[in-house]
Amino acid sequence: MRIDVVSIFPSFFDALEVSLLGKARGAGLLDIRVHDLRDWTHDRHRTVDDTPYGGGAGMVMKPEPWGEALDDIARDTSERPVFVFPSPAGEVFRQSTARELAHAPHLVFGCGRYEGIDERVFAEAASLGEVRLISLGDYVLNGGEVAAMAMIEAIGRLVPGVVGNPQSLVEESHEDGLLEYPSYTKPAVWRGREVPPILLSGNHGAIAAWRREQQLERTRLRRPDLLAE
Ligand SMILES: N#Cc1c(-c2ccc3cc[nH]c3c2)n[nH]c1N
């Protein structure tokens, strides 16, 4: 999978060089390329923003640099890209979104800043590929980078081979629509607190049943909305 990221803060994505995704890049499973939007400016100040038409506070990201950046990136592969623009006005990102986007051969993340990106950029991108405006959740961030990082991790880890044991992807929160069960490891007693005895019983059927019940109880308590779906 090829993933391109365009941002005015490319160093924000240095974290993608470590841990699981860093290993996947080294193994050739993920081809992640991070770009500085200002590389597509042509003035001495490398300007990427301007005042909003119609007035209002803040600045809007100019369309020209975005247009040139997306043109160059789209023509760099034979696959029509899926353009993902993190946006508080987008669909909410869920595990189902991650699973869907993990099948895309080429993802391009466009990270906005200021008050956002000139709307015409999304229409222009639609002439090059699929466009998705996606929100991390109902709260306000200062830009798209945090959201893009979260989405790239959630998507990247689903690409075959990235996570060593695919079984671990199955037993996770939200994979089966429920929150995951509690986990424990040695010691069996820690500061007087015992591991639930069922987990030490060796009765795998009973352990599976207990874990399922824990999932249902936690979901009922913490995320009843997931049970209503
Ligand atoms: N995704 C997402 C976002 C954002 C977001 C995304 C892009 C920009 C560009 C300027 N400000 C932004 C906020 N806020 N809250 C979310 N869940």
The ligand as an SDF file (V2000), in Angstrom:
LIG
                    3D

 17 19  0  0  0  0  0  0  0  0999 V2000
  -10.1850   15.1080   11.3290 N   0  0  0  0  0  0  0  0  0  0  0  0
  -10.4060   15.9930   12.0650 C   0  0  0  0  0  0  0  0  0  0  0  0
  -10.7020   17.0020   13.0090 C   0  0  0  0  0  0  0  0  0  0  0  0
  -10.3410   18.3580   13.0520 C   0  0  0  0  0  0  0  0  0  0  0  0
   -9.5990   19.1890   12.0740 C   0  0  0  0  0  0  0  0  0  0  0  0
   -9.1580   18.6730   10.8610 C   0  0  0  0  0  0  0  0  0  0  0  0
   -8.5020   19.4770    9.9420 C   0  0  0  0  0  0  0  0  0  0  0  0
   -8.2940   20.8360   10.2390 C   0  0  0  0  0  0  0  0  0  0  0  0
   -7.7160   21.9190    9.5400 C   0  0  0  0  0  0  0  0  0  0  0  0
   -7.8220   23.0150   10.3550 C   0  0  0  0  0  0  0  0  0  0  0  0
   -8.4440   22.6690   11.4990 N   0  0  0  0  0  0  0  0  0  0  0  0
   -8.7430   21.3410   11.4580 C   0  0  0  0  0  0  0  0  0  0  0  0
   -9.4010   20.5420   12.3810 C   0  0  0  0  0  0  0  0  0  0  0  0
  -10.8540   18.8780   14.1800 N   0  0  0  0  0  0  0  0  0  0  0  0
  -11.5120   17.9020   14.8400 N   0  0  0  0  0  0  0  0  0  0  0  0
  -11.4420   16.7560   14.1620 C   0  0  0  0  0  0  0  0  0  0  0  0
  -12.0090   15.5620   14.5620 N   0  0  0  0  0  0  0  0  0  0  0  0
  1  2  3  0
  2  3  1  0
  3  4  1  0
  3 16  2  0
  4  5  1  0
  4 14  2  0
  5  6  1  0
  5 13  2  0
  6  7  2  0
  7  8  1  0
  8  9  1  0
  8 12  2  0
  9 10  2  0
 10 11  1  0
 11 12  1  0
 12 13  1  0
 14 15  1  0
 15 16  1  0
 16 17  1  0
M  END
$$$$
